[in-house]
Amino acid sequence: MAEQRRDCGEQDLVGGRYRLLEVVGRGSTAVVHRALDEFLDREVAVKLTQSGARDETELRRSDMEVKVLARLNHPGLVTLLDAGTDRAPGGSPRVFLVMELVDGADLRERLREGPLDPSAVAEIGHDLCEALAYVHGRGVVHRDIKPANVMLLDHPDAAARFHAKLTDFGIAWAVDSELTLENAVSGTPAFLSPEQVRGETVGPASDIYSLGLVLLQCLTGTLAFPGPPLESAIRRLTLPPPIPDDVDPLWRELLARMTAMDPASRPSAAEAAAALYRMAALGTLGGPLAEPVGAAEELRLAEVRSYAAPGTAESGAFDRIARLASRLLGVPMSTVSIVDEDRIWFLAAHGIDADHVARDPGLCATAVLQDDLWVLPDAAADPSAAGNPLVCGDLGVRFYAAVPLKTPAGANIGTLSVLDRVPRTLSRVHAAALRDLAGVVMDLLVVRREAREVGSPAEAAAAIVLLPEVQVTDPAPPAEPASLVGLPSAG
């Protein structure tokens, strides 16, 4: 660093302390340097933008605006360390933003390799929506959401997930300025909202539209509005972005809402974040949730009667699986359930003092309709579950995750679920563990059915191979079983 400091002239000192080094990025109106903070002796990134201020009063006003951005602090944002205005060597005013220096690829670079897996797109989108919810809540609109302004911190493996950070608030500080059509198209036309193209004052919904286009490109690998800048911008004044038919229905619904022509019809950043979290937890996405009816429900109930035989004495294998699920995830409650026509039977209930509850409105009755893992990070904040007795009653469930028990015939007969009284997230490792344990439960049920077909009930019970005890350190003392007080019971 000492050699770098000697190589730079005094004219390269910004804000009295940031010594500019090499250029690491360049746009149409700004340039980003790697720089040395001489006060703290650390490397940072400094973005320089020419200011439109014409006198000292306007320059001081700009200085106050950019310092508002310097107070933003969120895990989903590239940290803005300092901001202000000074004079370039030629005397013209300039705005400088000092940010943490992130070494890693941006989303634009990653997309050159092709589209991303839907679960990875959901993880990226969730992080960005959480960041946008934070900045929108503080009266800031980014106005330049695009792949180049998204930094990817981790390349996921079996034990990790994508983490994304939003960067470059280069035009967000001028929140009162109106983009003209000419200025908008000369910016980043491929991701502008219709209201930006029209030169209107934009709000948080504009960021949601732009992010919808970014997520659509992540899924398809192509721009929604390709072509020359002016043509690309004009087309979105009358047309929604085309979403290919092979995009999953859950994604199609969310992206259509995010890119609605009317800003008032778009979800908030917080609403989109909740939807994306659930989609990330699902992994391989299924179709929209729908109640099974007619022949499909008849098949499911026939499979329930074939495998479960409610009321039959069970072995300790299911209890061990439930305890293991609780220990692996560090949660106080877990169940192995069978969802019958009107009841939810518990083959095992760890931390819950009950053997069955009414099917409606049990959470397991919703989870059994899914094709894969179903997660409620905070059930109290989810409109679909906030009124459920498990959530609003004495048990106070906040976190719920369940994997359906799918028979070889393709019918879901029950669930393996874990519950907690505090909101929480679910890692890829824990999601995979739940899927594996649900598979073990279903294997045991298959063995029991086969044994029942050839022998007595006693022989059927003996046919289930008990799982060996697995030593897993409990993250917290085991909770006393919770009584399902206030839940409806089916006789």
N, C-alpha and C positions, 0 to 999 in steps of 0.2 A: 504493500500500500504506500510505503514511503516513496518508491520510485514513481508510482502513479501520481502522487501528490506533486512531485517535482516537475513532472512532465506537463502539468496543466498550468496555464497562466492565471493571473488574478482575475481576468475577465470571465473566467468560467466558474466563479463563486456565486451561488444562488442563495438568496435569503441570508447572506452573511455567514453561512456555515456549510453549505452543500457543494462540494467540489465535483464538477461534472467530469465523468470518464467517457467510456465509449457509448455510442448509440445502440440501444437494444430493441427499439421499436419506433415506427414512424407511421403517422396517419396524415390525412389531408390537412389538418389544422394544428397538429401537435407532434412533438417528438419526445421520446422517452429515453433517458440516459441511465446507465448504471452510474451511481455517484457515491462519494465518500462523505459521510457525516463527520466533519472534522471535530465536532464537539464531543460526540460519543465514540468516535473511531469505529464506525460500522458502515457496511455497504447498504445502500438503499436504492430505490428507483425514484427518479425525479422526472415528472412529466411537465413539459413547458408548453404553454398555449399563449399565443398572442392575445392580449386583451383589447377589447373595443373601447376601453375608457379613453375619454378625450381630455379630461382634466383631473386634478388631484382629488376633488370631491368624489367624482365617479370612481376613481381608482380606489379610494378608501371604502366605498360602498362594495365594490367587487371583493376587496380584501375581507370584509365582514362576511360576505356570502360564502366564500370558499372555506373560511374557518368554521362555519357551521358543519360542513362536510367532515372536517377534521375530527369532530367529536363523535362521529359514527363508529361504533365498535360492536362487531358481531362476528361469530365464527364463519359465517358464510360470505364475508366480505374480505377482500384483500385490505389489510389494515392501512388506513390513511393516517400517517404519522404526523404530518404537518401540512399546512397550506397557506398560501398568501400571495401577495403581488409584489413585484419589484420592477426595476428598470433593466432592460437589456443593455449591452454595451453601447448600442447606438442611441439609447435614450428612450426607446419606445417601451410602453408598459407591457408586462407579461404576467400571466398567472402561473404559479408553480404548485404542483401537488407532489408531496413526498410520501411514498408508499413503501410497505415492506417489499423486499426483493424476493420474489417467488421463482425458484428455479424449477421449471417443469413445463410440460407442453400445455398449450391452450386447446380449447375444444375444436377450433378451426383446424389445427394441425392434426388432431386425432381423427377428424372426419375425412381427411384425405385418404385414410386407410379403409373407409367404407362405413356403413351404418353400424350402430351399436345394438347390443342386446336390449330388449325392452325393459328388463329389470334394471339394467345399468342406467338407461335413460330416465327411468322413474327415480332412481337415487340422485342423479344429477339434478333433475327438475325439482325434487323435494328440497335439496339444499338451496337452490336458487330462489325458490318461492319463500322459504323461511327468511332468507336475507331480504327479499323484496318486502315481505310483511313488516320487517323491522324498519326499513328506510321509509316505507310509505307511512308508517305510523308516526314518523318524525317529520312529515311534510316534505319529503324529498322524492322526486321522480327521476329515475335513472335516464330514460329517454334514448338509450343506445344499447339495448340488449341484443347481442349478436355473439356467435361462437368465439370470435377473437377476444371478447371481453369475459370469457369464462375460463378460469384456470383449473386444471385437473391435478389434484394433489397426489392421489394414489392410483396405481394400476391394480385392480382387484385380483386376488387369488382366492383360494377356497375359504380363507379366513378373513377376508377384507371386503370392503365395498368401495365404490367410487365416492370421492369427496370432491366437491366443486366449490369454487369461490368466485364471486362476482367482482370484477374490477373495472376501472376506468370510468370515473364519474366526471369525465371531462366536459360534458355539456349539461350535466345535471345541476351544476351550481347556478346556472343562469335560469332559474326556475320561472322567472317572469317573462322571459323572451318568447316570442312566437316565431316558429319556423315557417318561412315561406316555402312554397312549392319548390322553388329553385334550390334553396338551401337544403331542404329535406332530401331531395334526390341526389344532391352532391355529397350527402353524408353516407348513410348505409341504406340504400333504397330497398334492398332485399328483405329487410326486417322491420320496416316502418309500419306503424299502424295507420289505418285510414285517416284518422284525425290528424296525424302528423303530416300525411301527404296533403291534406287540405289546408295546412298551415294554421290549424286551430291550436289553442292552448290545451295542452295534454295533461292528463291526470294519471293516477296509478293504473287504471285499466289499460292504458297504452302500453305499459311495460308487460302486462299479462298477455296482450296480443302478440307482441314481439317474441316473448318467451315461447308462446305456442308455436310460432313458426320455427324457432330454434329446435324445440323438441321434435317437431315433425321432420325436420331435416335429419336429426339424429336417428330417427326410426327408419327413414327411407334412403338416406344418403344423398338426397338431391334437394335443391331449393324449391320451395313451394311456388315462388314467383321469379323464374329465371328471365333472362333477356336483358336488353339495354335498360339503364337506370330509369329513364323517364317512363318507358313502357311498363316496366316492372311495378313502379309506384302507382301509375294510373289504373292498372288492372284491379288492384285491390279496393278501389273506390266502389266497384259494382259487383265483384266476385269474391266469394269466400275461398280460402285456399283449398285446392283439391286434395282430398285424403284418399289414398288408394284403398281398394276394397279388401286387400289382404292385411291391412292394419287391424289389430285386435279391436273388437267392439268397444271394450272399455276405454281404449285409447281414442277411438273415433269419437266417442261421446265427449270425453274431456277436452280434446283438441278443438272440436266444433264449438264448445262453450267458450274456450279461451280465445278463439279467433272470431267470435261473433261480430258482425258489423256494428251493432249497437254496443257502445262501451258499457251501458248499464246492464246488459245481459251477460257480461263476463263474470266469472267468479273472482272473489278477492284473492290476494296472494295466500292468505291463511287457509282459505277453503281449498285452493288448488294444492297447497302443501299437504293437507290431510288426505286428499284423494291420491296423490302421488305416493305418499308413504304406504298406504294400503296396497297400491299396485306394486310397489317394490317388494313388499313382504310376500305377495302372492307368488313371485318368481315366474313360473310359466303361467301366463294369464289364461283364464277361461272366459266364457261369454258372460253377459250380464246376468245378474241374479234374478231368478224367476222361481216361483212356486211350482213344484212338480205336480202335474195334474194327469187325470185319466190313466192311461196304460202305464205311464212312467211311474206314477205313485203306486199303482197296484203291483208293479214289478218290485219296487223298493220294499214295500211292506211284505211281499212274499219272501224276499231275501232276509228281511228282519226275522220273520218267523222261522226261516230255515236255519239261520246261524245263531240267533240269540236265545230263543226260548226263555223269555223273561220269567224270573222266579226260580230258575234252576240254581242250585248251590254252585258257587264258583270256587276255583282254586285261588291260591295266593299269588299267581303269576301276574294278574292284572293289577293287584295292589302294589306289587314290586315295580311294575312299569310306571304307575302313577307316581310313586315315591321318587323313582329315578328321574322322571321328568321335572318334578319340583326341585330336586337337588341340582340338576344340571343348569336350570335357568334361574335358580335362587328365588323361587316364588313360593308363597305359603300354601297354595291350593292347586289341585289338579284332579281331573276326572277322566275315567274311561266310560263312555256313555253309549247307550243304544237308544235311538230315537224311534219310538213306536208310533202308532196312529194318534194317540192322545197323551202319551207320557214320554219322559226322558228317564230311562233307567240307568243307574250308575252301577256298572260292573266293578268299579273301584272309585272311591272318592277320598282323596287325601286332603286333610284340612277342612273337610265339609261334612257335617253330621246330617246326612240324608241318604236315602237309597233311591229316591225318585222325586221328580217334580212334574208339573203339568208341561206338556209340550209347548203350549202357547202361554207366555211369550219367551220361552227359554232361549238363551243365546246359542245353545247347541242345535236348536231347531233351525236357526239361520245358518250356522256353520255347515250343517249337513247338506245344504243346498249348493255348496261351493264345489268346484272341481279340484281345489287345492287349498293350501293354507289360507286361513282367514284371520286377520289381525285387527284388533281395536286398540291402538296405542293409548287412547284416553276415552273410554266409553262414555264418560260424563259429558264430553264435548262433541260426541258424535250423534247427530239427529236420529239416526236409526236405532240407537240404544239408550239414549239419555233417560227415557221413561221406563226402562226395563226394571222390574223389581230387584234383580240382582245388583243393579247399578244404583238406583235411588233408594233402595231399602237398607236394612240393617247390615247386610253383608258388605255393601259399599264397593263393589268391583269397579276398578278403573281400567285395568289392563286385562285383555282377553285374547288368547290365541288358540286356534284349534285346527287340527288336520282331520278331514273326514276319513272314516274307515270304509274303503272301497272294496267291494267283493270282486272276485274274478269275472262276474257277470257285468260289472260296471255300475252297480248300485251302491250308493252311500247308505250305510245302515247305522252309523253312529260317529262319534268323534273321540279323539284324544285331545284334551284341552288343558291349558294352564291359565291361572288367574292370579291377579294381585290387586291390592288395595291402593296402589299408587301407579300413576302413568309410567310407562317405560317403552323402550324400543326393543326390537328383536333383531339380533345379528344374523348374518348368513349361517354361521356355525350353529346357532341355536335353532334356526329354522330347519336346517338339515337334520339336526338331532331329533326334532319333533316328527319329521317325516319318517325317519328310520324307526322310531319307537311306534308310530302308528302302524307301520308295516309289520312290526313284530306282533302287535295286538291282533291284526287281521290274520296273520299266519296262525296264531293260537286258536282263533275262532274257526279257521278252516280245519285245523287238526281236530278240534272238538266235534265239529259237524261230521267229519268223516268217521270218527270213532263212534258217534251216536248212531250212525247208520248201520254199523256192524255189530254193536254190542249194547250193553246196558248203560244207564246213566252213570253208574259208578265207574264202569270201564272208560266211559267218555271223559270223565274228570281225571282219571288216572293217566289218560293218554296225553294230557298237556304236560310238556316238559317244563318244570319250574326253572325260572331264570336264576343263575347264580347271583348271590349278593354282590353288588358293585359298590366299592368303597369310594364315595364322593364326599368331600368335605362340604358340610352345609355352610353357606355364606352367612346365615343368620340362624338363631335358635328356632326350632320348629314351632309353628304357631298352633295354638289349640284349635281343634275342629270348630268350624263356624257353623252355627245353626242357620238354616235357611228360613229365618223368621219372616213372616209376611208373604212368602211365596205361595201361589195357588197350588193346591195339591189335587191330584186326580184320584181321590178316594182310597 
